[in-house]
Structures are given as structure tokens and as C-alpha cells.
Amino acid sequence: MSRTVTIEVGKRSAWLRGQGLAAVLDEVQSPRMWCWRQKCLTCPIDRLDDVLAILEHRDRRHVQLVAVDR
């Protein structure tokens, strides 16, 4: 599994790229959907703190956060 996750943060949504992210989103009971434009998972940013806690602290994965204007 790749250790790097890229998360693009917009005004209300976040776009997540990496392996195993659907399971993490399900674990924190976050709504998720497939973004057909960006070809990745997307979720609301108000659940992103829980996702980051799991990825960085428990799973020890490298997370790259990028602010985008979409």
C-alpha cells in the first residue's frame, strides 16, 4: 500500500487520492462519493479532521494537504 495520501481541500468538499481511503471514510461514518471529474473520492470537509487523525496518527501515513479554489 502506498504510504502517501493527497487531499485537496475546497470550500465545502475535500478530494482524496490514495489507497484504502474508502475504508477510512466508512470507519468515521463520513458520507463519500466518487468525483467523476477528478477521478477520486470526495467527502465533506467537516469530517476531514477524523480522517486525518486516522491516516496520520494510527496508520502513520504521509498526508499532503493542498488548498484549491473550486
N, C-alpha and C positions, 0 to 999 in steps of 0.2 A: 504494500500500500504506500502511496506517495505521502510523504510527511508534510507537504506544503498545501495550504488551503488559501485561495484568493477570494476575498469578499469585497465587492463593490457596494458602497453604501450610498443610497439616494435619499430623497426626501422622506419617503414612506416605506420603501422596499429595499431589500438587500439581495444581491445576486451572488450565489455561492458556487465556486468551482473547486472540485477536488473529489476524492474518492470517499465513499462511506457517509456522505452528508445527509442522505435521506434518513438513515437510521438515527443520526443525531437529532434531526428535526423531529422525528417521531418520538424520540425519547423525551424531549422537552415539551411535547404536545403542541408544537407550533404548526400552524397551517402552512402548507407549502404547495407550490405548483411549478410546472415546467414552463420556463420562458422560451417560447419558440424563436424569438428574435435573437436572444443572447446565447441560446443553446445551453442553458444551465438551470439549476434550481433557484427559486426565489422565495423569500419569506418576508413578513413584516419586520421592520427594524425594532419594534418594541420587544421582540423575543430574541434579539441578537445577543444580548448580554448572557443569557443562559447558554446559547450555542458557543460563544467564545469561552466561557468557563469550562465547558466540557472539552473543547478542542485543545485549549492551551494548557490547562492545569491537569486534567485527568489523562487525556490522550497524549500529552506532550508533543503536539503538532505545531508546526510553524504557520502562523496566520499573517497574511499580508492584507491590510485594510487600505482601501482606496476610496476616496470620496469622488462621486460622479455627479454630474448635473443632468438628470434625466427627468 
